[in-house]
Amino acid sequence: MKAHTEIQIIKGSSGKPAFVVIPYNEYESMINRQPLNIANAIPSEVIDLVIDNDYSPARAWREYLDLTQEDVAKRLGISQAAYSQHERADRLKKSIRQKIATALGITLEQLSI
């Protein structure tokens, strides 16, 4: 993309900027952008829990969603102790991560931070 040296600002009768003229190719690239998909967004609170408190993504999401380990364990059909081990594990199989994501109501991508 070119530097914005070709941009023109047109002032209105009040002397304040009213319009901006940009090169057509820049305009096209702006309107052809894909809309932001927030379906897989991760709240900053979850990121903060992972980074600041060194929580696993599963724990951060669980706490963000105000769920107990028992709540999630019931959704998974396992004991609270078994879920606790999953939540503390350094690595989980993709199939386990998918089950936890589903139990939390989030996507696998959101859990894979």
C-alpha positions in Angstrom: 0.0 0.0 0.0 1.2 3.5 -0.8 2.0 6.0 1.8 -0.9 8.3 2.5 0.7 11.2 0.6 -2.1 11.3 -1.9 -4.8 11.9 0.7 -6.7 15.2 0.5 -8.8 16.8 3.2 -11.6 19.1 2.1 -12.8 21.5 4.7 -16.4 22.6 5.0 -17.8 26.1 5.4 -17.0 26.0 9.1 -13.3 25.5 8.3 -13.4 22.0 9.9 -12.5 18.8 7.9 -15.7 17.6 6.1 -14.4 15.1 3.5 -11.3 13.0 2.8 -10.3 12.0 -0.7 -8.2 8.9 -0.9 -6.8 7.0 -3.9 -9.4 4.6 -5.4 -7.2 1.5 -4.8 -7.1 2.3 -1.1 -10.8 2.8 -1.0 -11.3 -0.6 -2.7 -9.0 -2.4 -0.2 -11.0 -0.8 2.6 -14.4 -1.9 1.4 -13.2 -5.4 0.5 -12.0 -6.2 4.0 -13.7 -9.0 5.7 -15.8 -8.0 8.6 -14.4 -8.6 12.0 -15.5 -12.0 13.3 -15.9 -11.7 17.1 -17.4 -15.2 17.4 -14.0 -16.5 18.3 -12.9 -13.5 20.3 -11.3 -13.9 23.7 -12.2 -11.4 26.4 -9.3 -9.4 27.9 -10.2 -10.7 31.3 -9.4 -14.3 30.2 -6.1 -13.2 28.7 -5.3 -11.4 31.9 -6.0 -14.5 34.0 -3.7 -16.6 31.8 -0.9 -14.1 31.7 -1.0 -12.4 35.1 -2.1 -15.4 37.2 -0.4 -18.1 35.1 -3.8 -19.9 34.9 -4.4 -22.5 32.2 -6.8 -21.3 29.5 -9.4 -23.8 30.8 -9.2 -22.3 34.3 -9.2 -18.8 33.1 -12.4 -19.4 31.0 -14.0 -21.3 33.8 -13.5 -18.5 36.2 -14.5 -15.9 33.7 -17.7 -17.7 33.1 -18.2 -18.0 36.9 -18.3 -21.8 36.9 -16.9 -24.2 39.5 -14.8 -27.2 38.7 -17.8 -29.2 39.8 -20.0 -27.4 37.3 -17.7 -28.2 34.4 -17.0 -31.8 35.6 -20.8 -32.5 35.6 -21.1 -31.1 32.0 -18.2 -33.5 31.0 -19.6 -36.4 32.9 -16.5 -36.9 35.0 -15.5 -36.3 38.6 -14.3 -32.9 39.9 -10.9 -34.4 40.7 -10.5 -35.7 37.1 -11.5 -32.3 35.7 -9.0 -30.6 38.1 -6.2 -32.7 36.6 -7.2 -31.7 33.1 -7.3 -28.1 34.1 -3.8 -28.3 35.6 -2.2 -30.3 32.8 0.5 -28.7 30.7 -0.8 -30.5 27.6 -4.1 -32.0 26.7 -5.2 -34.1 23.8 -7.1 -32.2 21.2 -10.2 -34.4 21.9 -10.1 -33.5 25.6 -9.6 -29.8 24.8 -12.6 -30.0 22.4 -14.8 -31.5 25.1 -13.8 -28.9 27.6 -14.5 -26.1 25.1 -17.9 -27.5 24.4 -18.6 -27.8 28.1 -17.7 -24.2 28.6 -19.7 -23.1 25.6 -16.7 -21.7 23.7 -14.8 -22.8 20.6 -11.6 -24.9 20.5 -9.8 -21.9 19.1 -10.8 -19.8 22.1 -9.5 -22.4 24.4 -6.2 -22.7 22.5 -4.6 -19.5 23.7 
